[in-house]
Amino acid sequence: MKIISYLNENQINAGIVHDNTVIDVSNEFPDVLSIIKAGHNGIDRLNRILNSNVEPRPLISEHLLPPIPKLERNIMCVGWNYLEHFNERFRQDIDLPTKPTVFTKATGTIAGPYEGIPLPENFTQKLDYEAELAVVIGRKGKNIAEAEASDYIFGYMCANDLSARDVQHSHGGQWFMGKSMDKSCPLGPWIVTKDEIKDVQNLDIYCKVNGKIVQSSNTSLMIFPINRIIAEISKAMTLIPGDIILTGTPSGIGVKRNPPMLLKAEDVVEVHIAEIGSIKNRIIADNAR
């Protein structure tokens, strides 16, 4: 099942994508987060709607919003989770971590799957892309066993962890500022529920800039698989429905290419993950908004 948030006559509605159309579910659920919080009961209710005679609407990509338009908490992110990307690190005195490297992006970073992304030229001269698989948590849990972690997953999305490389390393080694620019995390185009994915640890993932493939990998190459990441984070904090975890990016980031390929106004960045879909965002000059 593909679950979306979309604009409908200036209102944000929840819907299900079905045969390239949208089944509106706003009479049953006020938003996507309420679907996630309803758990198995929520999915059962959505299936009843799908099997009813609800009239579908056209699927208009420009109307799609971030699947969860308003986050309750920061996005949690895992760094250096593909070995070749770890080898691109800026500091060679850092050893390969034995546990996931976790940081966050602020709630205001989310953007829609096809939305224009502002280029904050007064803040960074080194805006970079990072294709990532995003996990959406569906159940509350603390100290989750790795073997049971998949039971706490609601679904998956594409994500782009846009990063200000110059800022990322100019605040005492803390990444938060360089990762938390407004609209620096486009998500979507929908949440694909976990039952739709045969093996989440075997999905091709790639990133294109202006039509050229710049990152290409497979989720099987993660150093820390998704279940391990969930188990590790849940040792420190209680995960709640609607939490989003980005699981790391492959090698090929722009700042480490030769020559570097840093993003500029009018560049178009696409993230694609097999069995999930694609997001595609144009970088726009900040004064063009």
N, C-alpha and C positions, 0 to 999 in steps of 0.2 A: 504494500500500500504506500502511495506517495501522498504525503500530507503537506499542505501549503498554507501560507498566509497570503492574501491578495487584496488589492484595492477594488472595491465595488461601490461606485457612486460615492467616493470620498470616505467610505467606511472600510475598516480592516476586517475582513471576514476569514474564517477558516474553511478549508475545502479539501477535497480529495481529487487527485488527478486520475481520470479513468478514460482510457481510449482517447487520449489527447483532448479531453474535455474536462471541465471542473464540475464536481458535484458539491454544491454549497451545503455546509453543515452548521451554519451559524444559528439556526433555530434550535440546535441541540447543544452546541458548544460555543461559548463566547469567544474563545481563542484557541490556538494550538496548544498552549501550555495547559489549559484545562483538559484537553484530550490526553496529554501525557500523564497528568496527575491522576486521571481516571483509570489508568492501568489497563488490565485485561478487559474490564467492563467497558472502558472507552472504545477499545478496538471492536468489541462485540456490537456496540451501538453504531459504530461507523459501518460495520458490515450490514447491519439491518437497513441503514440508509441506502447503501449501495444496492441492496436487493429490493428496494422500494421503487416507486414510480417517480422519483424526483427528476425534474427536467434538468439535464446538464446545460452548462454554459460554455461558451468558447473559452479555450485556454489562450490567454493573451500574455505573452512572456513579459511585456513591459509592465504589467500589473502585479507581477510577483514581488513580494517583499521578503525580507529575511524570514525563514520559517517560524522563528520565535522573535517577533518584532521588539519585544521589551524583555531584557534579561533581568533575572533576579540577582545574579551574581556574576563576577568576572568570568571570562572564558579562561579555562585552564589549558596550558600548553606544555608540550614536551619538546625539549630541544635535543639536537644531536641523536636522533633515533634511527638514523640510517648511517651505516659505517662510512660510506663515501662522503656524506655530508659532514660527519664529524671530522674527517680528514681535511675539510675545507676551513676548519676553525681558524680564528684570527690569532690565537695564542697557542704556540706549540708546546708550552710547558704544562698543559692540562692533559691529564691521562683520561683514557676512555672510562666514563662513569660506570660504576657497578650497579647503580640504581638510576631510575629516570630523573632527568634534569627538568624540573617543573618551574614554570613562571606563569604570569597571567597577563591578559589583555583586558582593558577596561570595558565596561558594558557599552559605552558609546562607540566602540569600534565596529559594531555590526553594520553591515550594508546589505542591500539586496543583491540577488544573483546576477542582475543585469544593470545595476545602478552605476552611474558615473562616480568615480572616486576622486576627491579633491587632492591636488598635489600641493602640500603645504611648503612652498618654496622658501618661506621665511623661517622654516624650522629644520628642514633637511635638504641636502643636495644629493643624497644617496638613497632614494626610495627603491626598494627591492621587492621581489615576489617570492612566495613560498607556497607551493601546492601542498595541501594537506587533507587527510581524511579526518572528518570531525565525527565524534561519537556523542550521541545525546543520551543522557541518563534517564531512566524511566522509573526507578524505584529508590526510595530512601535506604541508605545503607552505611554502616560503619564497620571497619575491620572486615571487609569482604574477602572471603577466600578466593584465591586466583581461579580455582576450579569452578567457582560459582559466579564469577564476575559477569559472564554473559547474561545471566538472569536479570541483571540490573540495567541492561542496555535497552533503550527504546528503539533507536534507529541510528541512521548515518546520513551525513551530508558532505558535500564538497566545501572546501574552505581555502581562502588565500590569506596567509598570515603576512600581510604587507608590513615591511620593516624599514625603519630609518637606520641604515647601517652606521652612519656617522654619529647619530645620537645614541644608538644602542650601546656604544662602547665609551661614551663620554660622561657617564654618571656613576663613576666608581665601580664599573663592572655590572651594575644593575640594569636589566633590560627593559624595565617597565615603561619608561618614557619613550624609548625608541620603538616600542611595540603597541603603544596605546593611542596613536593618532585617531581622531574622529574618522569613522568609516574605513578603517584600515583592516577590516576583516569581513569581506563579502562571503556570504554563506548561502547554501541552497543547492540546486534550485528548489528543493523540497527535502523533507525528511523521509527517507526510505526506511520503513519498519524492518527490524532485523530479520524477520521471517522471510523477507524477499531476497536476502543475500545468502548464497550457498556457503561461501567461505570468505569471511571478511579479511582473512590473512592471506588471500591470494587474489588481489585485485590490481590490475594495471592502473597506474596513476601517472598523469603527465601534465605539464604546463606549457602553454604556447605564449609567445609574445609576438604580436603582429604576424600571426600565422606560422611562426617558426617554433619548432619544439625545442625547449630549453631545459626541461627536466623530464625524465622518463624512467620509471622504476616500477616496483611491485610491492605491495604491502607485506609480502612474505619476507622482505628484506629488513623489516623493522628489527632493531636490536632488542627492544622490549615490546612484546606483543600487547595487544589491547587489554587482555585480561590481566596481565601483570601490571600495567599502568593503573587500571582501576583499583586493583588490590593495594598497590603502593600508596596512591593518593588517599584512599579511604582509611589508611592507618592514622592519618593526621586529622582528617575532617570527615564529617558526615556528608556524603553525597546526597543530593536531593533531585527530585524530578525536574527536568529542564536544564540541569547542568550540562555544559558543553566542554568537551575535552578535545583539543587538537593533538594529533598523534605524531607530529614530526614531519619534516620535509626531506625529500631526497636531495642528492647532490645536483649541482647545476645552477646555484643561485647567481644572480647577476653580478654581484660585486666580485666574485671569484672567477668569472669568465675572463678569457684573454682575447680581445680587450674586454673590459667590464661592460656589462649591459644593464645600466641603471635606468629606471623608468622615467619617462618624461611625458609632458602633456600630449595627448592624442594617441599614446600607446594603448593597445588593446591586449589585455591579459586574459587568458582562458585556462581554467583548471578543469580537467576531466578525470573522472574515476569510473572504471568499468562497473556496470550494474547499478550505478547511482545516477550519473548524469554529468552535466557541465554547467559551470558558471562563466560568465564572460563580462568583463568590466573595462570600460574606457577610463583612462586617467585624464582628468580635466584640470585646466589651470584654475587655481583657487579663486581668481577674480572672474572666472567664467560662470560661476554658479548663479 
